[in-house]
Every structure is written in C-alpha cells, then in structure tokens.
Amino acid sequence: MGTPRRRDEKNGYCEESGFILTEFRLTDMIPRLMQTPPLPEKIHPWRIAAENGVLNGTLALAALPRLAATLDDTDGRVAIALTTGIDGQGFRFIQGVLRTEVALACQRCLGSLRLALDVTVSLGLVRDEAEINRLPEDYEPLLIPEGGSLAVVDLVEDELLLALPQIPRHDDVRECAAPNEIRPPEPALDVERRQPFAVLASLLPDSKRSH
C-alpha cells in the first residue's frame, strides 16, 4: 500500500500534503473562515487537486438537507478547512477538517443531545474500483471520473453523516432523567391472589372455620 506518510500528532502535520492542523475552538475558527471568499457550489476534484486548491469557509446546517433531516434543529454552521494536492506517490487527495455542533434526539430519553463534531477528512481520488485497491490506507476512496464535478454540499454532508453516531445517547444516563419525571403507579396487589384460600374459607360453615 506504499510507505506510510509521516504525521506529527501534536501539530497534525502530514508530510505528503504539508497540511497542518492545529488545535483551536470552533468559535475561533468560524469568524476567520467567514472573512474568506464564499465556497463554490461545485468543484472539479481532479483539477483542483492538481492546482493545490483550498476550500475554506462555512455552510449553514440548514443548507445540508440530508443531515438536517436527522437533527433536532438546524441552527448553526459547519466550519470547513480543506486542502487538496498530489502526494509523493502521485495520488490526488482532499484533506482537512470539518467542525460543527449538532442537536440530536437521544435514543434513551428522546431529549435533546448536543454533540460536537470534529471530523478529519482524508479522501483519495480514484477513477474506478480497480484503483481503490492501490489506494494507501490513509485515504478513504472518493470515486469520481476524471473531469467529473462534485457539489461541495454533498462532499461536506457525506462526511458529517458518516461521523454521526448510529444510536445517539447521552454519555451520562443521569442526563436523561427529566426533573419532573412521572413514574407509572405501582400495580395494586390482588387481595385474592395474596390470600388464595380466603374465598374458600368464606364458603365453609362457621364450625369448620373455627377449627
């Protein structure tokens, strides 16, 4: 699968792409990205990778219809910082990060669950399924014909959907307990079941019951 690319875990440095990811908060990231030119609606992945293009900006969660259908609300934005290029083995790639916070329904209590998503993107471009087997393990395959185009919304949405938990739940079960939770009443005890011979005793003559 080729020589593994060197990574600096502290600074997120990738030797092949030269892409550096540093630690910073989403709230710090969005204002800077909003000052950049607007994101294009579509890209030509093979072409943009050959040009070492970048995609920096934000998208409203409401603009991602498939993702929005899974959310409790669609307020908020996703911050996008992607770079493209050709690595040392000749593979074209799209790498970077997507950051956002989403509201999901907890499947344990059905209450709202706020979840921060910090998604690492590492896609390798392939023209057909035969090329997938030659792709380094660091990449997830992005199957697209050379010269084909891709909607940025679809690219971002696919990565975020894959990052969602299959069964979203609060990490702490105590977060699921409603403050005014109504518990179902305890079932009343059946007197006749507790005293199975009470009815029979009532049918006996008084003289037999006294013995």
N, C-alpha and C positions, 0 to 999 in steps of 0.2 A: 504493500500500500504506500511505499515511499518513506523517506526519512521524516520522523515526527518534527513538527515545527516547534522551535523553542518559544516558551512562554515565560514571562515574568509574572508570577501570580500576584505579587504585590501591586504592580502598576498595570497589569493587564496587557503587557506588551507582546505582540505577535511578530516574530522575526520575519516571516514571509511577507506579511501585509504592511508591517510598520505601523500598525494601528494601535493606539494607546487608549486604554480605558482607565480613567481614574475614578476614585470614589467621590461621589457628590450626590446631594439630595435632589429629588425630582423638582422641588420648589426652586432650587437654584438653577436647574437646567432649563426649565421652560422659558423664563424671560429671555435668556440668551438666544434660544432657538427661535423665538417669535420675532427676533430682530433680523433673522436671515430671510432671503427671498422665499416666496411660497413654494411648497413642494409641487413638482409636476404631477399631472394626473396619471401619466404613463411614462414608463422608461423602456428603453431597449437594453436589456441586461448585458448582452454580449458587447454592445457598442460602448455602454457606459463603463464597463469593466476595463475595456481596452484603453479608455481615457482616464482611468483612475478617478472616476467621478465620485461625488459625495452626495448624500441625501440627509440634510439637516432641517428639522422643522417640527411642527406639531400638527396633530389631527384631532378633531373633536370625536369623542367616543360615539356621539350620535351619528357621525358620518360613516360608521362601520356597522352596517345593518345586521350582519350575521352575529357579530359579537353583541350588539345592542339587544338582540332578542334573548340573550341569556342573562342579562343584567337586571338588577332591581331598579336602577336608574341610570341614565346616560349622561349625567353631569360629569364634567371633567374632560381632560385631554390626554393624549399619549404623546410623549416626547420621543423623537426619532433622531438617532445619530448613527448613520450607516456610511460605510466606505466601501469602495469596490476596487478591484485591481486584478493583476495576474501574479500568481505566486511563483516560487522558484521552480516548480515542476510544470509550469505552463497552464495550470488550472485557473480559470476565472472565478472570482468569488464575490460575494456580498457579505460583509461582516459588520457587526456593531451591536448596539443595544436599543431596546425599546423599554420605556419606563412609563408606568401609569398606576392608577389606583382604581379599582372597580368595586362595585357593590353587588354581591351575590346573595341568593337566598340560602341560608344554612339548611341543609337537609335533615338536621337533627331537630331543630326547633322552629324552622321556617322563618326565623327572624333575619334581619339584615346582617350581612357579614362584609366588612371592609377588608379588601385584600390588595396589598401592594404587589405589583408585577414588575420584575426586573429581568427582562428576557434577553439573553445573549443570542444573537443571530450569527450563524456561520453556515452560509449556503455556498455550495459549489455548483457551477452551471454545467449541465450535461445536455447533449442534443438528443440522446436516445438511451434506452435502458441498458444497452451494452456498455456505455460509458460509466454507468453507475458503479459497476464492479471495480473500475480503475480509480475511483474517487478516493482520496485519502479519508481516513476515519474521522478526521477533524471536521469534515463537512457533512452537512445534510444535502442530499441532491435536490436541485431545482431544475426540473425537466422542462426545457423550453427550447424550441427550434432556434437555430441561429438566424438572427434577423427578426425574431418574434418580439412582441411587446408585452408588457406586464403592467397592470394597474397598480399604483403604489398602495392604494387602499386594500387591494387583495393581498399584496405581499405582507403588509402590516397585520391585517386581520387574521391571516392564516397563522402567523407566528404567535399572536396573542391567544387565539383559540386553542392552540396546542399547549399553551402554558397554563390554561385553566385546570383546576383540579377536577377529576371526574365526579367526585362527591364532595362538594364544598361543605365544610363544617367548621364551627369554632374550635380552635385548638383546646381551649379550656371548657369543659362541659358546664362549668358554673356560669359561663357567659350566656348559656342557653336558657337559664332559669328566669322566667318572667317574674317581675317583682310582685305582681298580684295574680299569680297563677292560681287558677281554680282547679282544685283536685276533685275527682269524682267521688261521690259519697261511698262510704264503705257499705258493702251489701249487708242487708239486715239478716240476722240469724234466724233460721227457720226453727221455731219452737218445737214443732212436731218432729223435726229431724234430730234435735238435741235430746228429745225425750221420746224415743220411738215406741215405748210401751204405754205412753200416757193415755192414748185413745182407748187401747185395750183395757186398761185399768178402769176407765170410766164405765165400761160395759159390765164389769163384774159386780155381783151383789156385794152389799156393804160388809157382809160377814166374811167373804173371801178376801176383800181388800184389807181387812183389819188383821189378817193372819200374815 
